[in-house]
């Protein structure tokens, strides 16, 4: 069960990172062309991403892209860290259980 859950966490992190970068690139281009905040038009999906109110300039578009890139990368790394740490903790628990079940080992 844990390996499946670990893969699920990794996949969710990858999906969020991909979607975050797509929003970052699209929002950057949107700011450049329309001079409006793209988060105002995103509707309910805006709740999934951290809020940023960019300036409606070229630099604001670049800042929007960099901001979403950093957040996406952080979520990606965090999800992999969480998934791998779960697998390591399960491995440690299995090892401890095997040590406690060895014949001749006294339990206190």
N, C-alpha and C positions, 0 to 999 in steps of 0.2 A: 504494500500500500504506500509506503514512504517513497519508493522510487517513482511511482506514478505521480504522487503529489509534488515531488521535486521537479519533475518534468513540466507539470502544470504551472508551477511558479515561474520557472524559466521562460516558458512560452508566454505567460502573461506579461512578464517584463519585456520580452522582445516585441510583443504586440504594442505595448504602451510606448516603447522607444521608437518604433517605426511610425506609429501614428503621431507622436510628438514631433518627430523630424518633418513629417509631411505637413503638419500644421505650421511649423516654423518656416519652412521654405515657402509654402503657400501664403502665409501671413506676411512674410517679408515682401514678396512680389505684390501682394495686395496693397500693402502700405505704399510701396513705390508708385503704383499705378493710380490708386484712388485717393490716397491721403486720408484714409479712414482707419479706425481701429477694427481689425478683423474679428476680435473676440465679441464685439457687439452683435455680429451676424451669425455666430456659431450656435446659438440656442442652448440646449441642455448639455451639450458636450463640453461647454465651457467649464462646467463644474468639475470635470475630470482633470483639467490642467490648472496649474497655478496661475493666479491673475497677474497680469502685467499690462499697464496702460502706456503703450509706447507713444513716442512723439510721431507725428505724421510727416517725417522727413526721411531722407535717404539713410541717415545714421540710425534713426528710430527703427527702420526696417531691418538693418543689419543687427541692431541690438536685440530685436525680437527673435531673429534667427539664432543668434548666439545663446540667448536665454533659454529657448526651447531645446537647443542642442545640449546645453549643460544639464538641464533637468532630465532630458531623455537618457543621457549617458548615466547620470546618477541613479535613475530608476533601474536601468539595465544592469549596472554593476551591483546594485542592492539586491535585485531579485536573484542574481546568480550567487551572491554571497549567502543569502538566506537559504536557497536550495542546497548548496553544498554544505553549509553548516548543519542543516537537518540531517543530511546523509552521514556526516561525520559523527554527530551525536548518536545516531542509531547504531553506527558501527561500534562506538565506544560502549554503548549499553549492551550490545550483543557480546562484546569481549568480556565485560564484567560478569555477565550472566554465565558465560562459559567458565570463567575462573571460579565462580562460586559453586558451580555444579561439579567441579573436579572431585574425584574420590579422595578422601583423606583430608579434605579442606574443612576445617571446623568453622561453623557459623557462630557468631556471638550474639 
